[in-house]
Amino acid sequence: MILHDVEQGTDEWLNLRAGKPTSSMFGSLVTGTGSPSKSLEKYALTLATEVLIGGPIDDGWQGNKFMERGKELEAEARLDYEMTHAVKVEPVGFITDDLMRWGSSTDGLVGDDGLVEIKNLIATRFVELMVYVRKNEKIPPEYIPQIQGELFVSERKWCDIIFYHPQFQPIVHRHTPIESYHVTLKSQLTKCLAERNNIVKLLSEDSA
């Protein structure tokens, strides 16, 4: 594992991620229930595009009000977690495996074993989440690929996913590595990189 000292959101961070599978997109490789995803080829095409253009894809999208709100509340959510759990969350820029094949931009590291992922939700989405958790005693499967992906990349022992809205009590769920999930994820990552490389090779030969 390599910790890269970069600030999230900067050009340096974007360029470091470009062309690499990252945990926020691992749902394109493995579903929340641990099955191989059918979106692998499409994701590999995106990664190949980044390799070919030499950086992140810019399709003109500048974010939206929900993303901006999430950024504004992240520090508040982190502080609430630190005070409630009597811990210090250390910011992290980007994490990769030792060969820099894939990476993760988690929201913070806790001690030597933990990490946190913060999700700031609008009120209706937060209430929807509370209903789901109350009925199922677990979080929706859509969040699992990123959580397990961050654990896989960081090699940490646990991840607390924090769902936050300033008008509600935060929901914190701790997750530990699922070995079978990581086996499938690694296999899918290998296939994704192979497909990315095949596309790059094909188009590079075509333009030579």
C-alpha positions, 0 to 999 in steps of 0.5 A: 500500500502507498499513501500519496500526499495529495489534496483531494480535488486538485489537478495532481489528485485527478491526474494520479487517479486517471486510468486507474480503477478507484474504489468509488467506481468498484460497483462497476466491477462487483455488485453489492451482493458480491457478484461480478458486474456487467459494467466492467467493459464500459468502465474499462473503456473509460479508463482506457480513454483516460490513458489515451488522453493522458489525464482525467476525462473532462466532459464539461460537468462541473458538479451539482448542488448536492456535491457542493453541499457534501463538501461543505458538510464533510468537515462537520461530519468528521468532527462529530465522529471524532468527538463522539468516538474520541478518535482522530481522523487523519485526512488522506489524499490517495491510496494505491496498491504497491504497484499503483494498479488501483486506488482509493480516496477514502475520507480519513484514516483512524489509528493504525487499523481503521478508516472512515467514509462519509456520506452527506445526504439530503433530508429525504434520502437520509430518512429513506436510509433510516427506514431501510436500516430499521427494516433490514438492520444493515445498510443498502448494498449499493454502498458495499462495493466502495466500502469493501474496495477501500478496505481492499486497497488500504489493507485496513481492518475496519471501515466506519461508513458515516451517514450524516445530516445536520438535523438527524443523529448520524448513522454509523455502520462498521464493516470489516473485510469480506474475504470472498468479496475481495477475491472476486474484486481482485479478479474483476480488477485484473480483468478490467485492467487487461481490457483497458490495456487491450483497448489502448494497445489496439488504438495505439497500433491503429494510429501508429 
